[in-house]
Amino acid sequence: MSTDLATLRGLAHLARLEFDDTKEQQMLGDLNKILDWVDQLRQLDTTDVEPLVHLSQEINVLRPDEARNSVSHQAGLSNAPRKDSDYFRVPKVLD
């Protein structure tokens, strides 16, 4: 399978790419190499190959999600540069 300059220019327009004449010829050659490689892959017999769902057989082992307070409310506020009773004070970001 190969493609022509009109198809390449159409793809470049959709992808908002611009090429000069030398780069256009280089891209056309590269695109044709990719399409030839895909044709080679199509010739492989994959009838007994199962579809790949995961890249490996590993299963994620995660720790249980337990809610706990690692820093108390008062200890957190004691490190704040500015605070207002039980809340952090931050600079205004919206008018």
Buried (B, 14 or more C-beta within 10 A) or exposed (E): EEBEEEEBBEEBEEEEEEBEEEEBEEBBEEBBEEEEEEEEEEEEEEEEEEEEEEEEEEEEEEEEEEEEEEEEEEEEBEEEEEEEEEEEEEEEEEE
